[in-house]
Amino acid sequence: MAEELISENAGKTSGHLTKSLLAVAFLSSFGSSMLYGYNLAVVNSPAQYIKAFYNETLFERHDRTPDDHLLTVLYSVTVSIFAIGGMTGALLVGRLVTKYGRKGTLVRSTMLVFVGGALMGFSRWFRNPAMVITGRFITGVHSGICLSVVPMYLGEIAPKNLRGFLGLVPSIHICLGVFIAQVLGLSELLGKEEHWPLLLALVVFPTAVQLMLLPWFPESPRYLLIEKGNIHATIAALKWFRSKGDIQAEIEEMQEEQRSLSSIQTLSVGRLLMDSCVRWQVITIVVVNIGMQLSGIDAIWFYTNDIFRNAGIPEPHIQYTTVGTGAIEVIAGMLGCFTIERVGRRPLIIGGFLFMGICCAGITVSVLHQAQIPFMSYISVGCVIGIIAGFCIGPAGVPFLITAELFKQSHRPSAYTVAGCLNWLSNFTIGFVFPFLQEATGPYCYLIFCAICFGVAIYAIFIIPETKNKTFLEISQMFASRNKIPSEELASNGHLKMALMNGYGTLGIHEEK
């Protein structure tokens, strides 16, 4: 029976961008990744109204006006608690994707958005600042889960020649979410004092669309075969996503990966960190995920209006300048998505970080001299735009993509847990510390970001290999010499004969004699 199902699809090796693949990529990103971008930027435009709300409610409860420092701390908590929620969600990823699958986790996690959105939407009605902070935390948990699960899901359903393209679809939606938050935050739309709770609560609408449609799509074929051993469900999922081509080759590649694993059980985070066979892969995801957040991009997103104000942009023009940067984010994200399979991962991540580092240094220089040279204020705005464009073209999405590519099935969930936690911890650090860092060091704070960007670029130049058009097993073998894996151990995996599938859907592994 299994052989008949496969033979129906015999032909040339699958690698086509089908409607099913494109639909699931956009749908999973629309209700998850886009919300992450939206929540990053949505607190920027109504900042003064949120602070005023905190001021009013604290005065009502304690009969005294809080000082500016306390309001700054409360607003910083509101901004950064989203990252604490994200880190909490990232810690749950390994357990959830193992138990419920990739698609199953995305569907179940949508409930968090409805709870968080309701708390933020009704916070002003109940006169309760804690509802805003709690709602931000809960939506952060959702983003922490989905920021790892979406690229994991797309990386596993994509043919190897399209893995880069589909892997960067979430980053486009992150940029799109930022842009939508900036547009809706305009004073002509929802950027009014009476509308800020609605602005925060709008996250429920994309999630509702995802909840209605995503359950109709199949689970990850790799998860179904390697972790569940369900060959018939795997074939059905591949037929859905491929529609034409040779799925036999893909199933054989999955089986080869399965045989290369000492166990098909998912490794714990502790075992991943102790596994010398993936030491350099772990170091790589640590470097790129910390570097991604400490590059300064979150400081730009969280405090764009303040940065433009300090650069001398007239107050009425700031919101429109911010929206313009959002449009550039989307364009840069699309440019990265449509070029990654042509130029590869390394040029995008190296070029992106180098360009961001140059622009960070440019902000410091321009802000220091804008009092003496008026046009320097426009240079600083150009550098902000440059940081955003450089980030969205590569560093925004490639770290999530290569986290999937650098690890085999048994290691991948824990790798995403580690990457996600570090990503969100760095996000929280920047969101909370940046206002105080900027207050203490002024424009020199961007030199710290500059050094981090250059450091990640140098690491990528010397350590990270090109993974374009490689199978997961081939990528793991590229790190073998650096991880000092004996060649005979690799050879023993390489000489295994392709497994045969019997009519009952089980795998029979036969070694060459």
C-alpha positions as CSV (number, residue, x, y, z in Angstrom):
1,M,0.0,0.0,0.0
2,A,2.8,2.4,1.0
3,E,4.7,1.6,-2.2
4,E,1.7,2.3,-4.3
5,L,1.2,5.7,-2.8
6,I,4.8,6.6,-3.4
7,S,4.9,5.3,-7.0
8,E,2.0,7.5,-7.9
9,N,4.3,10.5,-7.3
10,A,7.4,9.1,-9.0
11,G,9.1,11.6,-11.3
12,K,11.6,14.2,-11.0
13,T,12.9,15.2,-7.5
14,S,10.4,17.5,-5.7
15,G,11.3,21.1,-5.3
16,H,8.4,23.1,-6.7
17,L,6.7,25.9,-4.9
18,T,3.2,24.6,-4.7
19,K,0.1,26.5,-3.7
20,S,-0.2,24.4,-0.5
21,L,3.4,25.3,0.6
22,L,2.9,29.0,-0.1
23,A,-0.5,29.0,1.7
24,V,0.7,27.3,4.8
25,A,3.8,29.5,4.9
26,F,1.8,32.7,4.8
27,L,-1.0,31.5,7.1
28,S,1.3,30.2,9.8
29,S,3.3,33.5,9.6
30,F,0.3,35.8,9.4
31,G,-1.2,34.6,12.7
32,S,2.1,34.2,14.6
33,S,5.2,36.0,13.3
34,M,3.3,39.1,12.2
35,L,2.0,39.4,15.8
36,Y,5.5,39.4,17.1
37,G,6.4,42.3,14.9
38,Y,3.2,44.1,15.7
39,N,3.7,43.7,19.5
40,L,7.3,45.0,19.2
41,A,6.2,48.3,17.7
42,V,2.7,48.8,18.9
43,V,3.7,50.4,22.3
44,N,5.8,53.1,20.6
45,S,3.2,55.5,19.3
46,P,0.8,55.4,22.3
47,A,3.6,55.6,24.9
48,Q,2.5,59.0,26.2
49,Y,-1.1,57.8,26.6
50,I,-0.1,54.6,28.4
51,K,2.1,56.7,30.8
52,A,-0.8,59.1,31.3
53,F,-3.1,56.1,32.1
54,Y,-0.6,54.8,34.6
55,N,-0.3,58.2,36.2
56,E,-4.0,58.6,36.5
57,T,-4.7,55.2,37.9
58,L,-1.8,55.4,40.4
59,F,-3.1,58.8,41.6
60,E,-6.6,57.4,42.0
61,R,-5.4,54.5,44.1
62,H,-2.7,56.1,46.2
63,D,-3.8,59.8,46.1
64,R,-0.4,61.0,45.1
65,T,1.2,61.7,41.7
66,P,4.0,59.3,40.8
67,D,7.4,60.8,39.8
68,D,8.7,60.6,36.2
69,H,11.3,57.9,37.2
70,L,8.5,55.6,38.4
71,L,6.5,56.1,35.2
72,T,9.6,55.4,33.1
73,V,10.2,52.2,35.0
74,L,6.5,51.1,34.6
75,Y,6.6,51.8,30.9
76,S,9.9,50.0,30.6
77,V,8.3,47.0,32.3
78,T,5.4,47.2,29.9
79,V,7.7,47.1,27.0
80,S,10.1,44.5,28.3
81,I,7.6,42.1,29.9
82,F,6.7,41.0,26.4
83,A,10.2,39.6,26.2
84,I,9.9,37.8,29.6
85,G,6.7,36.2,28.2
86,G,8.6,35.3,25.1
87,M,11.4,33.6,27.1
88,T,8.8,31.6,29.0
89,G,7.2,30.5,25.8
90,A,10.6,29.5,24.3
91,L,11.2,27.3,27.3
92,L,8.0,25.4,26.5
93,V,8.8,24.8,22.8
94,G,10.7,21.5,23.1
95,R,8.0,19.9,25.2
96,L,5.1,21.2,23.1
97,V,6.4,20.3,19.6
98,T,7.3,16.8,20.8
99,K,3.8,16.2,22.3
100,Y,1.5,18.1,19.9
101,G,3.7,18.4,16.7
102,R,4.6,21.6,14.9
103,K,1.2,22.5,13.5
104,G,-0.6,21.3,16.6
105,T,1.4,23.6,18.8
106,L,0.7,26.6,16.6
107,V,-3.1,25.9,16.7
108,R,-3.2,25.4,20.5
109,S,-1.2,28.4,21.3
110,T,-3.7,30.8,19.6
111,M,-5.8,30.7,22.8
112,L,-3.1,32.8,24.5
113,V,-3.6,35.7,22.1
114,F,-7.3,35.8,22.8
115,V,-6.7,36.0,26.6
116,G,-3.9,38.5,26.3
117,G,-5.8,40.7,23.8
118,A,-8.9,40.8,26.0
119,L,-6.9,41.9,29.1
120,M,-5.2,44.7,27.2
121,G,-8.4,45.7,25.4
122,F,-10.5,46.1,28.6
123,S,-7.7,47.5,30.8
124,R,-8.8,51.1,30.5
125,W,-12.4,50.2,31.2
126,F,-11.4,48.4,34.5
127,R,-8.8,51.1,35.3
128,N,-6.2,48.5,35.9
129,P,-2.6,49.0,34.6
130,A,-1.7,45.4,35.7
131,M,-4.1,44.1,32.9
132,V,-1.9,45.8,30.3
133,I,1.3,44.3,31.7
134,T,-0.3,40.9,32.1
135,G,-1.7,41.0,28.6
136,R,1.7,41.9,27.2
137,F,3.2,39.0,29.1
138,I,0.7,36.5,27.8
139,T,1.0,37.6,24.2
140,G,4.8,37.4,24.7
141,V,4.4,33.7,25.7
142,H,2.5,33.1,22.4
143,S,5.2,34.9,20.4
144,G,7.9,33.0,22.3
145,I,6.4,29.7,21.2
146,C,5.6,30.7,17.6
147,L,8.8,32.5,16.9
148,S,10.5,29.1,17.2
149,V,7.8,26.8,15.9
150,V,6.9,28.6,12.7
151,P,10.4,28.4,11.2
152,M,10.8,24.9,12.5
153,Y,7.5,23.8,10.8
154,L,8.3,25.6,7.5
155,G,11.9,24.3,7.5
156,E,10.6,20.7,7.9
157,I,7.9,20.9,5.2
158,A,10.0,22.7,2.6
159,P,12.1,20.9,-0.1
160,K,15.8,21.7,0.4
161,N,16.0,24.1,-2.6
162,L,13.1,26.2,-1.1
163,R,14.0,26.0,2.6
164,G,15.6,29.5,2.6
165,F,12.8,31.2,0.8
166,L,10.1,29.7,3.0
167,G,12.2,30.1,6.1
168,L,12.3,33.9,5.5
169,V,8.5,34.3,5.0
170,P,8.1,34.7,8.8
171,S,10.7,37.5,8.8
172,I,8.7,39.4,6.1
173,H,5.6,39.1,8.3
174,I,7.6,40.3,11.3
175,C,8.5,43.4,9.3
176,L,4.9,43.7,8.1
177,G,3.6,43.5,11.7
178,V,5.9,46.4,12.6
179,F,4.7,48.4,9.6
180,I,1.0,47.8,10.4
181,A,1.5,48.8,14.0
182,Q,3.2,52.0,12.9
183,V,0.4,52.8,10.4
184,L,-2.4,52.1,12.8
185,G,-0.6,54.2,15.4
186,L,-0.9,57.4,13.4
187,S,-2.9,60.1,15.0
188,E,-5.4,60.1,12.1
189,L,-6.2,56.4,12.8
190,L,-5.9,54.7,16.3
191,G,-3.1,56.9,17.7
192,K,-5.5,58.8,19.9
193,E,-5.8,58.6,23.6
194,E,-9.2,56.9,23.6
195,H,-8.1,54.2,21.1
196,W,-4.8,52.8,22.5
197,P,-6.5,49.8,24.3
198,L,-8.0,48.8,20.9
199,L,-4.6,49.3,19.2
200,L,-3.1,46.8,21.6
201,A,-6.0,44.3,21.4
202,L,-6.1,44.1,17.6
203,V,-3.8,41.0,17.7
204,V,-6.8,38.8,18.1
205,F,-8.0,39.2,14.5
206,P,-5.0,37.6,12.6
207,T,-5.0,34.9,15.2
208,A,-8.7,34.1,14.6
209,V,-8.0,33.7,10.9
210,Q,-5.1,31.3,11.6
211,L,-7.3,29.3,14.0
212,M,-10.0,28.9,11.4
213,L,-7.7,27.8,8.6
214,L,-4.5,26.2,9.8
215,P,-6.0,23.0,11.3
216,W,-6.9,22.0,7.7
217,F,-3.2,21.7,6.7
218,P,-1.1,18.6,7.4
219,E,1.5,18.2,10.1
220,S,5.2,18.2,9.4
221,P,6.1,15.1,7.4
222,R,9.5,14.8,9.2
223,Y,7.8,14.8,12.5
224,L,5.3,12.2,11.4
225,L,7.9,9.8,10.1
226,I,11.0,10.3,12.3
227,E,9.2,10.9,15.6
228,K,5.9,9.2,15.2
229,G,6.9,6.5,12.7
230,N,3.6,7.0,10.7
231,I,4.6,6.3,7.1
232,H,1.1,6.6,5.7
233,A,0.5,10.1,7.3
234,T,3.9,11.1,6.0
235,I,3.1,10.2,2.5
236,A,-0.2,11.9,2.6
237,A,1.4,15.1,4.0
238,L,4.1,15.0,1.3
239,K,1.5,14.5,-1.4
240,W,-0.4,17.5,0.0
241,F,2.7,19.8,0.0
242,R,4.4,18.6,-3.2
243,S,1.5,17.6,-5.5
244,K,4.0,16.4,-8.0
245,G,7.5,15.0,-8.1
246,D,9.4,12.1,-6.5
247,I,8.5,11.9,-2.8
248,Q,10.4,8.6,-2.6
249,A,13.7,10.5,-2.5
250,E,12.5,12.7,0.3
251,I,11.3,9.8,2.4
252,E,14.6,8.0,1.9
253,E,16.5,11.1,3.0
254,M,14.3,11.3,6.2
255,Q,15.0,7.6,6.8
256,E,18.7,8.1,6.4
257,E,18.6,10.9,9.0
258,Q,16.6,8.7,11.3
259,R,19.2,6.0,11.1
260,S,22.0,8.5,11.8
261,L,20.4,9.3,15.2
262,S,21.3,7.3,18.2
263,S,17.7,7.7,19.4
264,I,14.6,9.2,17.8
265,Q,13.6,10.6,21.1
266,T,14.0,14.4,21.5
267,L,17.1,15.4,23.4
268,S,16.7,17.5,26.5
269,V,18.3,20.9,26.6
270,G,20.9,19.6,29.1
271,R,21.8,16.7,26.8
272,L,22.0,19.1,23.8
273,L,24.5,21.4,25.6
274,M,26.6,18.4,26.7
275,D,26.7,16.8,23.3
276,S,30.1,17.3,21.8
277,C,28.9,16.2,18.4
278,V,26.9,19.5,18.0
279,R,29.2,21.8,20.1
280,W,29.9,24.3,17.3
281,Q,26.3,24.3,16.1
282,V,25.2,25.3,19.6
283,I,27.9,28.0,19.8
284,T,26.7,29.3,16.4
285,I,23.0,29.6,17.4
286,V,24.1,31.3,20.7
287,V,26.2,33.9,18.8
288,V,23.7,34.7,16.0
289,N,20.6,34.8,18.3
290,I,22.2,37.0,20.9
291,G,23.8,39.1,18.2
292,M,20.4,39.4,16.5
293,Q,18.9,41.2,19.5
294,L,21.9,43.0,20.8
295,S,22.5,44.5,17.4
296,G,20.4,47.5,18.5
297,I,17.4,46.7,16.4
298,D,15.1,46.4,19.4
299,A,16.2,49.7,20.7
300,I,15.3,51.2,17.3
301,W,11.9,49.5,17.3
302,F,10.9,50.2,20.9
303,Y,12.1,53.8,21.0
304,T,11.9,55.0,17.4
305,N,10.0,58.2,18.2
306,D,12.4,59.2,20.9
307,I,15.4,58.5,18.6
308,F,13.9,60.7,15.9
309,R,13.0,63.4,18.4
310,N,16.6,63.5,19.7
311,A,17.8,63.6,16.1
312,G,15.9,66.9,15.7
313,I,13.0,65.7,13.5
314,P,10.0,68.1,14.1
315,E,7.4,66.5,16.3
316,P,4.5,66.6,13.8
317,H,6.7,64.7,11.3
318,I,8.0,62.0,13.6
319,Q,5.1,59.6,13.1
320,Y,5.3,59.7,9.4
321,T,9.1,59.2,9.4
322,T,8.5,56.1,11.6
323,V,5.9,54.7,9.1
324,G,8.4,55.3,6.3
325,T,11.0,53.2,8.1
326,G,8.3,50.4,8.4
327,A,7.8,50.4,4.7
328,I,11.5,50.0,4.2
329,E,11.5,47.1,6.6
330,V,8.9,45.2,4.5
331,I,10.8,46.0,1.2
332,A,14.1,44.8,2.7
333,G,12.5,41.7,4.2
334,M,11.1,40.8,0.7
335,L,14.5,41.4,-0.9
336,G,16.1,39.0,1.5
337,C,13.4,36.4,1.0
338,F,13.6,36.5,-2.8
339,T,17.5,36.5,-2.9
340,I,18.4,33.9,-0.2
341,E,18.2,30.9,-2.5
342,R,20.3,32.7,-5.1
343,V,23.1,34.2,-2.9
344,G,22.9,31.9,0.1
345,R,22.6,32.4,3.9
346,R,26.2,33.6,4.6
347,P,26.2,36.8,2.4
348,L,22.9,37.9,3.9
349,I,23.9,37.5,7.5
350,I,27.5,38.8,7.1
351,G,26.4,41.7,4.9
352,G,23.5,42.6,7.1
353,F,25.5,42.7,10.4
354,L,28.4,44.6,8.8
355,F,26.0,47.2,7.4
356,M,24.2,47.5,10.7
357,G,27.5,48.1,12.5
358,I,28.5,50.9,10.1
359,C,25.1,52.5,10.6
360,C,25.3,52.3,14.4
361,A,28.7,54.1,14.3
362,G,27.1,56.6,12.0
363,I,24.3,57.4,14.5
364,T,26.9,58.2,17.2
365,V,28.9,60.5,14.9
366,S,25.9,62.3,13.5
367,V,24.2,62.9,16.8
368,L,27.4,64.2,18.3
369,H,27.8,66.8,15.6
370,Q,24.2,67.6,14.7
371,A,24.2,70.8,16.9
372,Q,27.1,72.2,14.9
373,I,26.1,70.7,11.5
374,P,22.3,70.8,11.0
375,F,22.1,68.3,8.2
376,M,23.6,65.7,10.5
377,S,20.2,65.1,11.9
378,Y,19.2,63.6,8.5
379,I,22.3,61.5,8.5
380,S,21.2,60.0,11.8
381,V,17.7,59.2,10.4
382,G,19.4,57.6,7.4
383,C,21.5,55.5,9.7
384,V,18.4,54.4,11.6
385,I,16.8,53.4,8.2
386,G,20.1,51.6,7.3
387,I,20.0,49.6,10.5
388,I,16.5,48.5,9.9
389,A,17.1,47.6,6.3
390,G,20.3,45.8,7.1
391,F,18.5,43.8,9.8
392,C,15.5,42.9,7.8
393,I,17.4,41.7,4.7
394,G,19.2,39.0,6.6
395,P,19.7,39.0,10.4
396,A,16.0,39.2,11.0
397,G,15.2,35.7,9.6
398,V,18.4,33.8,8.9
399,P,19.2,33.0,12.6
400,F,15.8,31.2,12.9
401,L,16.3,29.4,9.6
402,I,19.8,28.1,10.4
403,T,18.7,27.0,13.8
404,A,16.5,24.5,11.9
405,E,19.2,23.7,9.4
406,L,22.1,23.1,11.7
407,F,20.4,20.3,13.8
408,K,18.9,16.9,13.1
409,Q,15.4,16.0,14.2
410,S,16.3,14.8,17.7
411,H,18.2,17.9,18.5
412,R,16.1,20.5,16.8
413,P,13.4,21.2,19.5
414,S,16.0,21.8,22.2
415,A,18.1,23.9,19.9
416,Y,15.1,26.1,19.3
417,T,14.5,26.3,23.1
418,V,18.1,27.5,23.7
419,A,18.0,29.9,20.7
420,G,14.6,31.3,21.7
421,C,15.5,31.8,25.4
422,L,18.7,33.6,24.5
423,N,16.9,35.7,21.9
424,W,14.2,36.7,24.3
425,L,16.6,37.3,27.2
426,S,18.6,39.7,25.0
427,N,15.3,41.3,23.8
428,F,14.3,41.9,27.4
429,T,17.7,43.3,28.3
430,I,17.6,45.9,25.5
431,G,14.0,46.8,26.1
432,F,14.5,47.5,29.8
433,V,18.1,48.8,29.9
434,F,18.2,51.0,26.8
435,P,16.5,54.1,28.2
436,F,18.9,54.1,31.1
437,L,21.9,53.2,28.9
438,Q,21.0,56.1,26.6
439,E,20.6,58.4,29.5
440,A,24.0,57.5,30.9
441,T,26.1,57.3,27.8
442,G,24.1,59.4,25.3
443,P,24.9,58.6,21.6
444,Y,27.9,56.5,22.6
445,C,25.6,53.6,23.4
446,Y,25.3,52.8,19.7
447,L,29.1,52.0,19.6
448,I,28.3,49.0,21.8
449,F,25.8,47.8,19.2
450,C,28.4,48.5,16.5
451,A,31.0,46.3,18.2
452,I,28.4,43.5,18.6
453,C,27.4,43.6,14.9
454,F,31.0,43.5,13.7
455,G,31.7,40.6,16.1
456,V,28.9,38.5,14.8
457,A,29.9,39.2,11.2
458,I,33.5,38.1,11.9
459,Y,32.2,34.9,13.5
460,A,30.0,34.2,10.5
461,I,32.9,34.7,8.1
462,F,35.2,32.2,9.8
463,I,32.8,29.7,11.3
464,I,29.3,29.4,9.7
465,P,29.3,27.3,6.5
466,E,26.9,27.8,3.6
467,T,23.8,25.6,4.0
468,K,22.0,26.5,0.8
469,N,20.5,23.4,-1.0
470,K,21.9,21.0,1.6
471,T,20.0,18.3,3.5
472,F,19.9,18.4,7.2
473,L,22.2,15.4,7.4
474,E,24.7,16.9,5.0
475,I,24.8,20.1,7.1
476,S,25.5,18.1,10.2
477,Q,28.4,16.4,8.5
478,M,29.8,19.8,7.5
479,F,30.5,20.4,11.2
480,A,32.0,17.0,11.8
481,S,35.7,18.0,11.5
482,R,35.2,21.1,13.7
483,N,33.4,18.9,16.3
484,K,36.1,16.3,16.0
485,I,33.8,13.5,15.1
486,P,35.8,10.4,14.0
487,S,35.5,9.8,10.2
488,E,34.7,6.1,10.8
489,E,31.6,7.1,12.7
490,L,30.4,9.2,9.7
491,A,31.2,6.3,7.3
492,S,29.2,3.8,9.3
493,N,26.1,6.0,8.8
494,G,26.9,6.7,5.2
495,H,27.1,3.0,4.2
496,L,23.6,2.1,5.4
497,K,21.3,0.9,2.7
498,M,18.0,2.7,2.2
499,A,15.3,1.4,4.5
500,L,12.5,-0.6,2.9
501,M,8.9,0.1,3.8
502,N,6.6,-2.8,4.2
503,G,2.9,-2.8,3.6
504,Y,2.1,-2.1,7.2
505,G,3.7,1.3,7.4
506,T,6.7,0.3,9.5
507,L,10.4,0.7,8.7
508,G,12.7,-2.2,8.1
509,I,16.3,-1.1,8.2
510,H,18.8,-3.3,6.3
511,E,22.5,-2.8,6.5
512,E,24.8,-3.6,3.5
513,K,26.6,-6.8,3.9
